[in-house]
Amino acid sequence: MKKRDLVWKFEYDAEKRSRIARLLISIDQFFNVLVWNGSQDETISSHIGRRIADGRAFKAEILLCSVLKKIQSNHCNRSLGE
């Protein structure tokens, strides 16, 4: 990805999401690194969604996605790549 693409991505994200929403996503990404040893650019839901798709998820991770489904239908699959 080129530097120019990153600037566009930042500007697009800043227009699309509020500052609070972006802060909450960054906290989510922080805990993905801290607890799940995941990527700094991925949310916990996305990380667990990939693990479920690969058949490597723990029961607690599947339970967490089940709880999140009550908030947003198919949350972990929708968050893939976030």
HTML snippet that shows the backbone in 3Dmol.js (N, CA, C, O; Angstrom):
<script src="https://3Dmol.org/build/3Dmol-min.js"></script>
<div id="view" style="width:600px;height:400px;position:relative"></div>
<script>
const pdb = `
ATOM      1  N   MET A   1       0.857  -1.184   0.000  1.00  0.00           N
ATOM      2  CA  MET A   1       0.000   0.000   0.000  1.00  0.00           C
ATOM      3  C   MET A   1       0.898   1.241   0.000  1.00  0.00           C
ATOM      4  O   MET A   1       1.852   1.337   0.773  1.00  0.00           O
ATOM      5  N   LYS A   2       0.581   2.151  -0.853  1.00  0.00           N
ATOM      6  CA  LYS A   2       1.367   3.371  -0.969  1.00  0.00           C
ATOM      7  C   LYS A   2       0.963   4.372   0.107  1.00  0.00           C
ATOM      8  O   LYS A   2      -0.132   4.305   0.666  1.00  0.00           O
ATOM      9  N   LYS A   3       1.872   5.296   0.382  1.00  0.00           N
ATOM     10  CA  LYS A   3       1.615   6.330   1.383  1.00  0.00           C
ATOM     11  C   LYS A   3       0.341   7.109   1.054  1.00  0.00           C
ATOM     12  O   LYS A   3      -0.445   7.433   1.944  1.00  0.00           O
ATOM     13  N   ARG A   4       0.150   7.400  -0.209  1.00  0.00           N
ATOM     14  CA  ARG A   4      -1.035   8.139  -0.639  1.00  0.00           C
ATOM     15  C   ARG A   4      -2.315   7.363  -0.326  1.00  0.00           C
ATOM     16  O   ARG A   4      -3.328   7.953   0.049  1.00  0.00           O
ATOM     17  N   ASP A   5      -2.262   6.036  -0.481  1.00  0.00           N
ATOM     18  CA  ASP A   5      -3.407   5.188  -0.164  1.00  0.00           C
ATOM     19  C   ASP A   5      -3.731   5.245   1.326  1.00  0.00           C
ATOM     20  O   ASP A   5      -4.898   5.239   1.716  1.00  0.00           O
ATOM     21  N   LEU A   6      -2.699   5.299   2.147  1.00  0.00           N
ATOM     22  CA  LEU A   6      -2.907   5.372   3.594  1.00  0.00           C
ATOM     23  C   LEU A   6      -3.563   6.685   3.997  1.00  0.00           C
ATOM     24  O   LEU A   6      -4.416   6.711   4.884  1.00  0.00           O
ATOM     25  N   VAL A   7      -3.168   7.772   3.348  1.00  0.00           N
ATOM     26  CA  VAL A   7      -3.773   9.073   3.630  1.00  0.00           C
ATOM     27  C   VAL A   7      -5.250   9.039   3.252  1.00  0.00           C
ATOM     28  O   VAL A   7      -6.097   9.518   4.006  1.00  0.00           O
ATOM     29  N   TRP A   8      -5.561   8.472   2.080  1.00  0.00           N
ATOM     30  CA  TRP A   8      -6.952   8.352   1.653  1.00  0.00           C
ATOM     31  C   TRP A   8      -7.744   7.510   2.642  1.00  0.00           C
ATOM     32  O   TRP A   8      -8.866   7.866   3.002  1.00  0.00           O
ATOM     33  N   LYS A   9      -7.161   6.386   3.087  1.00  0.00           N
ATOM     34  CA  LYS A   9      -7.840   5.497   4.034  1.00  0.00           C
ATOM     35  C   LYS A   9      -8.138   6.237   5.338  1.00  0.00           C
ATOM     36  O   LYS A   9      -9.233   6.106   5.887  1.00  0.00           O
ATOM     37  N   PHE A  10      -7.183   7.004   5.834  1.00  0.00           N
ATOM     38  CA  PHE A  10      -7.391   7.761   7.065  1.00  0.00           C
ATOM     39  C   PHE A  10      -8.505   8.784   6.895  1.00  0.00           C
ATOM     40  O   PHE A  10      -9.400   8.884   7.734  1.00  0.00           O
ATOM     41  N   GLU A  11      -8.445   9.539   5.810  1.00  0.00           N
ATOM     42  CA  GLU A  11      -9.462  10.579   5.576  1.00  0.00           C
ATOM     43  C   GLU A  11     -10.850   9.960   5.410  1.00  0.00           C
ATOM     44  O   GLU A  11     -11.828  10.488   5.939  1.00  0.00           O
ATOM     45  N   TYR A  12     -10.941   8.862   4.691  1.00  0.00           N
ATOM     46  CA  TYR A  12     -12.224   8.184   4.493  1.00  0.00           C
ATOM     47  C   TYR A  12     -12.759   7.671   5.834  1.00  0.00           C
ATOM     48  O   TYR A  12     -13.942   7.834   6.136  1.00  0.00           O
ATOM     49  N   ASP A  13     -11.895   7.058   6.629  1.00  0.00           N
ATOM     50  CA  ASP A  13     -12.300   6.528   7.930  1.00  0.00           C
ATOM     51  C   ASP A  13     -12.733   7.646   8.873  1.00  0.00           C
ATOM     52  O   ASP A  13     -13.701   7.489   9.617  1.00  0.00           O
ATOM     53  N   ALA A  14     -12.023   8.773   8.847  1.00  0.00           N
ATOM     54  CA  ALA A  14     -12.363   9.909   9.707  1.00  0.00           C
ATOM     55  C   ALA A  14     -13.724  10.497   9.336  1.00  0.00           C
ATOM     56  O   ALA A  14     -14.442  10.988  10.207  1.00  0.00           O
ATOM     57  N   GLU A  15     -14.082  10.452   8.058  1.00  0.00           N
ATOM     58  CA  GLU A  15     -15.396  10.934   7.629  1.00  0.00           C
ATOM     59  C   GLU A  15     -16.499   9.935   7.977  1.00  0.00           C
ATOM     60  O   GLU A  15     -17.611  10.324   8.336  1.00  0.00           O
ATOM     61  N   LYS A  16     -16.183   8.663   7.868  1.00  0.00           N
ATOM     62  CA  LYS A  16     -17.171   7.602   8.032  1.00  0.00           C
ATOM     63  C   LYS A  16     -17.511   7.338   9.505  1.00  0.00           C
ATOM     64  O   LYS A  16     -18.661   7.044   9.833  1.00  0.00           O
ATOM     65  N   ARG A  17     -16.520   7.441  10.383  1.00  0.00           N
ATOM     66  CA  ARG A  17     -16.716   7.106  11.791  1.00  0.00           C
ATOM     67  C   ARG A  17     -16.407   8.309  12.676  1.00  0.00           C
ATOM     68  O   ARG A  17     -15.559   9.139  12.349  1.00  0.00           O
ATOM     69  N   SER A  18     -17.103   8.383  13.789  1.00  0.00           N
ATOM     70  CA  SER A  18     -16.840   9.465  14.742  1.00  0.00           C
ATOM     71  C   SER A  18     -15.518   9.208  15.461  1.00  0.00           C
ATOM     72  O   SER A  18     -14.960   8.113  15.396  1.00  0.00           O
ATOM     73  N   ARG A  19     -15.040  10.217  16.132  1.00  0.00           N
ATOM     74  CA  ARG A  19     -13.800  10.092  16.899  1.00  0.00           C
ATOM     75  C   ARG A  19     -13.955   9.031  17.993  1.00  0.00           C
ATOM     76  O   ARG A  19     -13.037   8.247  18.232  1.00  0.00           O
ATOM     77  N   ILE A  20     -15.107   9.006  18.651  1.00  0.00           N
ATOM     78  CA  ILE A  20     -15.362   8.022  19.711  1.00  0.00           C
ATOM     79  C   ILE A  20     -15.351   6.610  19.129  1.00  0.00           C
ATOM     80  O   ILE A  20     -14.762   5.703  19.718  1.00  0.00           O
ATOM     81  N   ALA A  21     -15.992   6.418  17.984  1.00  0.00           N
ATOM     82  CA  ALA A  21     -16.018   5.095  17.349  1.00  0.00           C
ATOM     83  C   ALA A  21     -14.599   4.639  17.000  1.00  0.00           C
ATOM     84  O   ALA A  21     -14.244   3.481  17.220  1.00  0.00           O
ATOM     85  N   ARG A  22     -13.792   5.551  16.458  1.00  0.00           N
ATOM     86  CA  ARG A  22     -12.407   5.199  16.113  1.00  0.00           C
ATOM     87  C   ARG A  22     -11.584   4.899  17.360  1.00  0.00           C
ATOM     88  O   ARG A  22     -10.715   4.027  17.332  1.00  0.00           O
ATOM     89  N   LEU A  23     -11.846   5.610  18.451  1.00  0.00           N
ATOM     90  CA  LEU A  23     -11.157   5.342  19.714  1.00  0.00           C
ATOM     91  C   LEU A  23     -11.523   3.947  20.233  1.00  0.00           C
ATOM     92  O   LEU A  23     -10.652   3.194  20.667  1.00  0.00           O
ATOM     93  N   LEU A  24     -12.807   3.612  20.187  1.00  0.00           N
ATOM     94  CA  LEU A  24     -13.243   2.293  20.658  1.00  0.00           C
ATOM     95  C   LEU A  24     -12.648   1.176  19.806  1.00  0.00           C
ATOM     96  O   LEU A  24     -12.283   0.125  20.335  1.00  0.00           O
ATOM     97  N   ILE A  25     -12.546   1.386  18.516  1.00  0.00           N
ATOM     98  CA  ILE A  25     -11.922   0.379  17.642  1.00  0.00           C
ATOM     99  C   ILE A  25     -10.448   0.219  17.990  1.00  0.00           C
ATOM    100  O   ILE A  25      -9.932  -0.899  17.997  1.00  0.00           O
ATOM    101  N   SER A  26      -9.768   1.318  18.276  1.00  0.00           N
ATOM    102  CA  SER A  26      -8.340   1.219  18.625  1.00  0.00           C
ATOM    103  C   SER A  26      -8.150   0.495  19.962  1.00  0.00           C
ATOM    104  O   SER A  26      -7.178  -0.242  20.130  1.00  0.00           O
ATOM    105  N   ILE A  27      -9.060   0.695  20.905  1.00  0.00           N
ATOM    106  CA  ILE A  27      -8.993  -0.031  22.181  1.00  0.00           C
ATOM    107  C   ILE A  27      -9.236  -1.517  21.936  1.00  0.00           C
ATOM    108  O   ILE A  27      -8.559  -2.364  22.519  1.00  0.00           O
ATOM    109  N   ASP A  28     -10.206  -1.833  21.071  1.00  0.00           N
ATOM    110  CA  ASP A  28     -10.490  -3.212  20.686  1.00  0.00           C
ATOM    111  C   ASP A  28      -9.241  -3.850  20.071  1.00  0.00           C
ATOM    112  O   ASP A  28      -8.894  -4.980  20.415  1.00  0.00           O
ATOM    113  N   GLN A  29      -8.573  -3.144  19.176  1.00  0.00           N
ATOM    114  CA  GLN A  29      -7.358  -3.655  18.543  1.00  0.00           C
ATOM    115  C   GLN A  29      -6.240  -3.847  19.572  1.00  0.00           C
ATOM    116  O   GLN A  29      -5.480  -4.812  19.491  1.00  0.00           O
ATOM    117  N   PHE A  30      -6.143  -2.924  20.541  1.00  0.00           N
ATOM    118  CA  PHE A  30      -5.150  -3.048  21.611  1.00  0.00           C
ATOM    119  C   PHE A  30      -5.350  -4.349  22.390  1.00  0.00           C
ATOM    120  O   PHE A  30      -4.390  -5.070  22.658  1.00  0.00           O
ATOM    121  N   PHE A  31      -6.601  -4.644  22.751  1.00  0.00           N
ATOM    122  CA  PHE A  31      -6.867  -5.862  23.503  1.00  0.00           C
ATOM    123  C   PHE A  31      -6.706  -7.108  22.636  1.00  0.00           C
ATOM    124  O   PHE A  31      -6.412  -8.183  23.158  1.00  0.00           O
ATOM    125  N   ASN A  32      -6.893  -6.984  21.330  1.00  0.00           N
ATOM    126  CA  ASN A  32      -6.616  -8.104  20.438  1.00  0.00           C
ATOM    127  C   ASN A  32      -5.139  -8.482  20.516  1.00  0.00           C
ATOM    128  O   ASN A  32      -4.802  -9.666  20.527  1.00  0.00           O
ATOM    129  N   VAL A  33      -4.270  -7.499  20.568  1.00  0.00           N
ATOM    130  CA  VAL A  33      -2.835  -7.759  20.695  1.00  0.00           C
ATOM    131  C   VAL A  33      -2.510  -8.273  22.104  1.00  0.00           C
ATOM    132  O   VAL A  33      -1.777  -9.251  22.256  1.00  0.00           O
ATOM    133  N   LEU A  34      -3.047  -7.625  23.108  1.00  0.00           N
ATOM    134  CA  LEU A  34      -2.721  -7.954  24.495  1.00  0.00           C
ATOM    135  C   LEU A  34      -3.217  -9.342  24.909  1.00  0.00           C
ATOM    136  O   LEU A  34      -2.458 -10.113  25.497  1.00  0.00           O
ATOM    137  N   VAL A  35      -4.461  -9.666  24.615  1.00  0.00           N
ATOM    138  CA  VAL A  35      -5.065 -10.910  25.100  1.00  0.00           C
ATOM    139  C   VAL A  35      -4.916 -12.052  24.096  1.00  0.00           C
ATOM    140  O   VAL A  35      -4.580 -13.172  24.481  1.00  0.00           O
ATOM    141  N   TRP A  36      -5.162 -11.780  22.813  1.00  0.00           N
ATOM    142  CA  TRP A  36      -5.153 -12.840  21.809  1.00  0.00           C
ATOM    143  C   TRP A  36      -3.847 -12.917  21.024  1.00  0.00           C
ATOM    144  O   TRP A  36      -3.702 -13.793  20.171  1.00  0.00           O
ATOM    145  N   ASN A  37      -2.896 -12.026  21.289  1.00  0.00           N
ATOM    146  CA  ASN A  37      -1.645 -11.958  20.543  1.00  0.00           C
ATOM    147  C   ASN A  37      -1.915 -11.848  19.041  1.00  0.00           C
ATOM    148  O   ASN A  37      -1.214 -12.443  18.221  1.00  0.00           O
ATOM    149  N   GLY A  38      -2.956 -11.069  18.699  1.00  0.00           N
ATOM    150  CA  GLY A  38      -3.344 -10.887  17.301  1.00  0.00           C
ATOM    151  C   GLY A  38      -2.671  -9.681  16.684  1.00  0.00           C
ATOM    152  O   GLY A  38      -1.800  -9.053  17.286  1.00  0.00           O
ATOM    153  N   SER A  39      -3.087  -9.376  15.483  1.00  0.00           N
ATOM    154  CA  SER A  39      -2.538  -8.245  14.737  1.00  0.00           C
ATOM    155  C   SER A  39      -3.018  -6.921  15.332  1.00  0.00           C
ATOM    156  O   SER A  39      -4.147  -6.817  15.811  1.00  0.00           O
ATOM    157  N   GLN A  40      -2.156  -5.923  15.297  1.00  0.00           N
ATOM    158  CA  GLN A  40      -2.511  -4.592  15.803  1.00  0.00           C
ATOM    159  C   GLN A  40      -3.522  -3.904  14.895  1.00  0.00           C
ATOM    160  O   GLN A  40      -4.118  -2.900  15.286  1.00  0.00           O
ATOM    161  N   ASP A  41      -3.722  -4.423  13.698  1.00  0.00           N
ATOM    162  CA  ASP A  41      -4.657  -3.819  12.745  1.00  0.00           C
ATOM    163  C   ASP A  41      -5.977  -4.568  12.659  1.00  0.00           C
ATOM    164  O   ASP A  41      -6.740  -4.365  11.714  1.00  0.00           O
ATOM    165  N   GLU A  42      -6.260  -5.431  13.633  1.00  0.00           N
ATOM    166  CA  GLU A  42      -7.452  -6.267  13.570  1.00  0.00           C
ATOM    167  C   GLU A  42      -8.207  -6.206  14.892  1.00  0.00           C
ATOM    168  O   GLU A  42      -7.596  -6.168  15.960  1.00  0.00           O
ATOM    169  N   THR A  43      -9.532  -6.198  14.818  1.00  0.00           N
ATOM    170  CA  THR A  43     -10.336  -6.209  16.037  1.00  0.00           C
ATOM    171  C   THR A  43     -10.451  -7.640  16.569  1.00  0.00           C
ATOM    172  O   THR A  43     -10.164  -8.607  15.864  1.00  0.00           O
ATOM    173  N   ILE A  44     -10.870  -7.746  17.806  1.00  0.00           N
ATOM    174  CA  ILE A  44     -11.053  -9.058  18.428  1.00  0.00           C
ATOM    175  C   ILE A  44     -12.087  -9.863  17.644  1.00  0.00           C
ATOM    176  O   ILE A  44     -11.882 -11.050  17.390  1.00  0.00           O
ATOM    177  N   SER A  45     -13.181  -9.238  17.262  1.00  0.00           N
ATOM    178  CA  SER A  45     -14.240  -9.933  16.522  1.00  0.00           C
ATOM    179  C   SER A  45     -13.721 -10.498  15.207  1.00  0.00           C
ATOM    180  O   SER A  45     -14.041 -11.632  14.850  1.00  0.00           O
ATOM    181  N   SER A  46     -12.934  -9.728  14.493  1.00  0.00           N
ATOM    182  CA  SER A  46     -12.366 -10.185  13.231  1.00  0.00           C
ATOM    183  C   SER A  46     -11.419 -11.356  13.472  1.00  0.00           C
ATOM    184  O   SER A  46     -11.446 -12.346  12.742  1.00  0.00           O
ATOM    185  N   HIS A  47     -10.592 -11.237  14.485  1.00  0.00           N
ATOM    186  CA  HIS A  47      -9.632 -12.289  14.834  1.00  0.00           C
ATOM    187  C   HIS A  47     -10.359 -13.593  15.162  1.00  0.00           C
ATOM    188  O   HIS A  47      -9.998 -14.656  14.658  1.00  0.00           O
ATOM    189  N   ILE A  48     -11.375 -13.502  16.001  1.00  0.00           N
ATOM    190  CA  ILE A  48     -12.130 -14.693  16.386  1.00  0.00           C
ATOM    191  C   ILE A  48     -12.918 -15.222  15.186  1.00  0.00           C
ATOM    192  O   ILE A  48     -13.020 -16.436  15.009  1.00  0.00           O
ATOM    193  N   GLY A  49     -13.470 -14.344  14.370  1.00  0.00           N
ATOM    194  CA  GLY A  49     -14.189 -14.774  13.171  1.00  0.00           C
ATOM    195  C   GLY A  49     -13.311 -15.607  12.254  1.00  0.00           C
ATOM    196  O   GLY A  49     -13.764 -16.610  11.703  1.00  0.00           O
ATOM    197  N   ARG A  50     -12.062 -15.204  12.087  1.00  0.00           N
ATOM    198  CA  ARG A  50     -11.120 -15.985  11.274  1.00  0.00           C
ATOM    199  C   ARG A  50     -10.840 -17.335  11.919  1.00  0.00           C
ATOM    200  O   ARG A  50     -10.776 -18.356  11.235  1.00  0.00           O
ATOM    201  N   ARG A  51     -10.671 -17.336  13.261  1.00  0.00           N
ATOM    202  CA  ARG A  51     -10.396 -18.593  13.971  1.00  0.00           C
ATOM    203  C   ARG A  51     -11.577 -19.561  13.855  1.00  0.00           C
ATOM    204  O   ARG A  51     -11.382 -20.768  13.711  1.00  0.00           O
ATOM    205  N   ILE A  52     -12.789 -19.032  13.917  1.00  0.00           N
ATOM    206  CA  ILE A  52     -13.974 -19.887  13.764  1.00  0.00           C
ATOM    207  C   ILE A  52     -14.014 -20.458  12.344  1.00  0.00           C
ATOM    208  O   ILE A  52     -14.262 -21.650  12.161  1.00  0.00           O
ATOM    209  N   ALA A  53     -13.772 -19.615  11.346  1.00  0.00           N
ATOM    210  CA  ALA A  53     -13.785 -20.061   9.948  1.00  0.00           C
ATOM    211  C   ALA A  53     -12.727 -21.136   9.690  1.00  0.00           C
ATOM    212  O   ALA A  53     -12.938 -22.043   8.886  1.00  0.00           O
ATOM    213  N   ASP A  54     -11.593 -21.028  10.375  1.00  0.00           N
ATOM    214  CA  ASP A  54     -10.504 -22.006  10.218  1.00  0.00           C
ATOM    215  C   ASP A  54     -10.707 -23.244  11.081  1.00  0.00           C
ATOM    216  O   ASP A  54      -9.950 -24.207  10.967  1.00  0.00           O
ATOM    217  N   GLY A  55     -11.729 -23.230  11.952  1.00  0.00           N
ATOM    218  CA  GLY A  55     -11.977 -24.366  12.842  1.00  0.00           C
ATOM    219  C   GLY A  55     -11.006 -24.437  14.005  1.00  0.00           C
ATOM    220  O   GLY A  55     -10.793 -25.513  14.564  1.00  0.00           O
ATOM    221  N   ARG A  56     -10.407 -23.303  14.385  1.00  0.00           N
ATOM    222  CA  ARG A  56      -9.409 -23.279  15.461  1.00  0.00           C
ATOM    223  C   ARG A  56      -9.873 -22.522  16.707  1.00  0.00           C
ATOM    224  O   ARG A  56      -9.078 -22.298  17.620  1.00  0.00           O
ATOM    225  N   ALA A  57     -11.137 -22.129  16.756  1.00  0.00           N
ATOM    226  CA  ALA A  57     -11.631 -21.298  17.865  1.00  0.00           C
ATOM    227  C   ALA A  57     -11.882 -22.133  19.115  1.00  0.00           C
ATOM    228  O   ALA A  57     -12.284 -23.294  19.039  1.00  0.00           O
ATOM    229  N   PHE A  58     -11.637 -21.519  20.256  1.00  0.00           N
ATOM    230  CA  PHE A  58     -11.950 -22.127  21.547  1.00  0.00           C
ATOM    231  C   PHE A  58     -13.436 -21.928  21.839  1.00  0.00           C
ATOM    232  O   PHE A  58     -14.083 -21.070  21.238  1.00  0.00           O
ATOM    233  N   LYS A  59     -13.964 -22.713  22.749  1.00  0.00           N
ATOM    234  CA  LYS A  59     -15.380 -22.599  23.116  1.00  0.00           C
ATOM    235  C   LYS A  59     -15.719 -21.198  23.610  1.00  0.00           C
ATOM    236  O   LYS A  59     -16.788 -20.673  23.295  1.00  0.00           O
ATOM    237  N   ALA A  60     -14.822 -20.588  24.379  1.00  0.00           N
ATOM    238  CA  ALA A  60     -15.069 -19.239  24.905  1.00  0.00           C
ATOM    239  C   ALA A  60     -15.163 -18.216  23.774  1.00  0.00           C
ATOM    240  O   ALA A  60     -15.951 -17.274  23.856  1.00  0.00           O
ATOM    241  N   GLU A  61     -14.365 -18.395  22.720  1.00  0.00           N
ATOM    242  CA  GLU A  61     -14.406 -17.479  21.580  1.00  0.00           C
ATOM    243  C   GLU A  61     -15.722 -17.634  20.811  1.00  0.00           C
ATOM    244  O   GLU A  61     -16.316 -16.649  20.373  1.00  0.00           O
ATOM    245  N   ILE A  62     -16.159 -18.866  20.657  1.00  0.00           N
ATOM    246  CA  ILE A  62     -17.440 -19.120  19.988  1.00  0.00           C
ATOM    247  C   ILE A  62     -18.576 -18.526  20.813  1.00  0.00           C
ATOM    248  O   ILE A  62     -19.517 -17.952  20.264  1.00  0.00           O
ATOM    249  N   LEU A  63     -18.487 -18.665  22.124  1.00  0.00           N
ATOM    250  CA  LEU A  63     -19.495 -18.084  23.013  1.00  0.00           C
ATOM    251  C   LEU A  63     -19.513 -16.561  22.890  1.00  0.00           C
ATOM    252  O   LEU A  63     -20.585 -15.960  22.838  1.00  0.00           O
ATOM    253  N   LEU A  64     -18.349 -15.937  22.843  1.00  0.00           N
ATOM    254  CA  LEU A  64     -18.269 -14.481  22.692  1.00  0.00           C
ATOM    255  C   LEU A  64     -18.941 -14.038  21.397  1.00  0.00           C
ATOM    256  O   LEU A  64     -19.684 -13.056  21.402  1.00  0.00           O
ATOM    257  N   CYS A  65     -18.700 -14.736  20.294  1.00  0.00           N
ATOM    258  CA  CYS A  65     -19.353 -14.382  19.032  1.00  0.00           C
ATOM    259  C   CYS A  65     -20.854 -14.604  19.114  1.00  0.00           C
ATOM    260  O   CYS A  65     -21.620 -13.859  18.503  1.00  0.00           O
ATOM    261  N   SER A  66     -21.286 -15.608  19.855  1.00  0.00           N
ATOM    262  CA  SER A  66     -22.728 -15.850  20.030  1.00  0.00           C
ATOM    263  C   SER A  66     -23.384 -14.690  20.773  1.00  0.00           C
ATOM    264  O   SER A  66     -24.496 -14.283  20.438  1.00  0.00           O
ATOM    265  N   VAL A  67     -22.699 -14.165  21.773  1.00  0.00           N
ATOM    266  CA  VAL A  67     -23.218 -13.016  22.521  1.00  0.00           C
ATOM    267  C   VAL A  67     -23.258 -11.785  21.622  1.00  0.00           C
ATOM    268  O   VAL A  67     -24.229 -11.028  21.649  1.00  0.00           O
ATOM    269  N   LEU A  68     -22.218 -11.582  20.833  1.00  0.00           N
ATOM    270  CA  LEU A  68     -22.162 -10.427  19.935  1.00  0.00           C
ATOM    271  C   LEU A  68     -23.218 -10.502  18.837  1.00  0.00           C
ATOM    272  O   LEU A  68     -23.653  -9.471  18.323  1.00  0.00           O
ATOM    273  N   LYS A  69     -23.635 -11.727  18.471  1.00  0.00           N
ATOM    274  CA  LYS A  69     -24.694 -11.890  17.463  1.00  0.00           C
ATOM    275  C   LYS A  69     -26.009 -11.281  17.931  1.00  0.00           C
ATOM    276  O   LYS A  69     -26.834 -10.868  17.117  1.00  0.00           O
ATOM    277  N   LYS A  70     -26.202 -11.228  19.254  1.00  0.00           N
ATOM    278  CA  LYS A  70     -27.429 -10.640  19.798  1.00  0.00           C
ATOM    279  C   LYS A  70     -27.433  -9.121  19.596  1.00  0.00           C
ATOM    280  O   LYS A  70     -28.496  -8.509  19.504  1.00  0.00           O
ATOM    281  N   ILE A  71     -26.256  -8.523  19.528  1.00  0.00           N
ATOM    282  CA  ILE A  71     -26.120  -7.086  19.309  1.00  0.00           C
ATOM    283  C   ILE A  71     -26.198  -6.762  17.812  1.00  0.00           C
ATOM    284  O   ILE A  71     -26.891  -5.831  17.401  1.00  0.00           O
ATOM    285  N   GLN A  72     -25.476  -7.545  17.012  1.00  0.00           N
ATOM    286  CA  GLN A  72     -25.458  -7.354  15.557  1.00  0.00           C
ATOM    287  C   GLN A  72     -25.451  -8.730  14.899  1.00  0.00           C
ATOM    288  O   GLN A  72     -24.590  -9.560  15.189  1.00  0.00           O
ATOM    289  N   SER A  73     -26.404  -8.961  14.024  1.00  0.00           N
ATOM    290  CA  SER A  73     -26.505 -10.244  13.338  1.00  0.00           C
ATOM    291  C   SER A  73     -25.192 -10.590  12.640  1.00  0.00           C
ATOM    292  O   SER A  73     -24.658  -9.798  11.864  1.00  0.00           O
ATOM    293  N   ASN A  74     -24.682 -11.788  12.930  1.00  0.00           N
ATOM    294  CA  ASN A  74     -23.475 -12.304  12.282  1.00  0.00           C
ATOM    295  C   ASN A  74     -22.273 -11.371  12.471  1.00  0.00           C
ATOM    296  O   ASN A  74     -21.507 -11.145  11.535  1.00  0.00           O
ATOM    297  N   HIS A  75     -22.115 -10.839  13.670  1.00  0.00           N
ATOM    298  CA  HIS A  75     -21.106  -9.804  13.953  1.00  0.00           C
ATOM    299  C   HIS A  75     -19.691 -10.230  13.595  1.00  0.00           C
ATOM    300  O   HIS A  75     -18.985  -9.482  12.919  1.00  0.00           O
ATOM    301  N   CYS A  76     -19.262 -11.393  14.023  1.00  0.00           N
ATOM    302  CA  CYS A  76     -17.867 -11.788  13.800  1.00  0.00           C
ATOM    303  C   CYS A  76     -17.538 -11.950  12.326  1.00  0.00           C
ATOM    304  O   CYS A  76     -16.437 -11.599  11.899  1.00  0.00           O
ATOM    305  N   ASN A  77     -18.479 -12.479  11.533  1.00  0.00           N
ATOM    306  CA  ASN A  77     -18.239 -12.592  10.095  1.00  0.00           C
ATOM    307  C   ASN A  77     -18.246 -11.217   9.429  1.00  0.00           C
ATOM    308  O   ASN A  77     -17.456 -10.969   8.518  1.00  0.00           O
ATOM    309  N   ARG A  78     -19.119 -10.331   9.869  1.00  0.00           N
ATOM    310  CA  ARG A  78     -19.180  -8.988   9.293  1.00  0.00           C
ATOM    311  C   ARG A  78     -17.932  -8.187   9.594  1.00  0.00           C
ATOM    312  O   ARG A  78     -17.559  -7.299   8.827  1.00  0.00           O
ATOM    313  N   SER A  79     -17.284  -8.494  10.705  1.00  0.00           N
ATOM    314  CA  SER A  79     -16.119  -7.705  11.114  1.00  0.00           C
ATOM    315  C   SER A  79     -14.820  -8.211  10.500  1.00  0.00           C
ATOM    316  O   SER A  79     -13.769  -7.612  10.727  1.00  0.00           O
ATOM    317  N   LEU A  80     -14.860  -9.276   9.741  1.00  0.00           N
ATOM    318  CA  LEU A  80     -13.631  -9.792   9.127  1.00  0.00           C
ATOM    319  C   LEU A  80     -12.948  -8.691   8.328  1.00  0.00           C
ATOM    320  O   LEU A  80     -13.571  -8.003   7.520  1.00  0.00           O
ATOM    321  N   GLY A  81     -11.657  -8.546   8.576  1.00  0.00           N
ATOM    322  CA  GLY A  81     -10.882  -7.516   7.884  1.00  0.00           C
ATOM    323  C   GLY A  81     -10.890  -6.178   8.575  1.00  0.00           C
ATOM    324  O   GLY A  81     -10.309  -5.220   8.066  1.00  0.00           O
ATOM    325  N   GLU A  82     -11.534  -6.084   9.727  1.00  0.00           N
ATOM    326  CA  GLU A  82     -11.573  -4.801  10.428  1.00  0.00           C
ATOM    327  C   GLU A  82     -10.511  -4.725  11.487  1.00  0.00           C
ATOM    328  O   GLU A  82     -10.398  -3.712  12.177  1.00  0.00           O
TER     329      GLU A  82
END
`;
const viewer = $3Dmol.createViewer("view");
viewer.addModel(pdb, "pdb");
viewer.setStyle({}, {cartoon: {color: "spectrum"}});
viewer.zoomTo();
viewer.render();
</script>
